[in-house]
Amino acid sequence: MDENNNQNVGGAEQQNAGNTNQQNTTGTNQQNAGNGANQHLNEAYNKVADAAKDGGKSFFTNILNFDVMISTKLIKLLYYILLIVVIIGAFITMFTRNPFTGQSNFLSGLLMLILGPIGVRVWAEVMIVLFNINDNLAKVKDHFCGQK
């Protein structure tokens, strides 16, 4: 009977030691994961800080010298304005009559309601793509020439 108690006690001690090792290992892994996350955050912060410096120029100086393009933001705003105008125009066209013939313009307004937003979206995307091409070419030039 004493042998069984000794074996159980020894087994319990081994299990407890195993649990302690697992907890220590898990805690160490969590700390390492935390350090890795902090390192990634520090790297991201440094990249943002470097980009914000931009040679010590202010935001307005960059705009006045055309170093920063604001066109893409204006194109997005213009897209929403044109979208609203097209939709309102389509509804007005749908529910009015042609003053010369007296016929309904419902089909013309419906066509305008369907194709108008698509046309405005395509126009906005083409304009944004053109400006993105310009930005990417400037990045390539900076990379290979080392100039700004």
CORRATA-V306468 format. One record per pair of residues at least 12 apart in sequence whose C-alpha atoms are under 7 Angstrom apart, sorted by the first residue. I is the first residue (numbers start at 1). GAP is how many residues later the second one is. If there is no record, write none. Layout:
i,gap
I,GAP
I,GAP
//
This chain:
i,gap
72,56
72,59
75,49
79,41
79,42
79,45
82,38
83,34
83,37
86,30
86,31
87,26
90,19
90,20
90,22
90,23
91,18
93,12
93,13
93,16
94,12
94,13
94,14
94,15
94,16
//
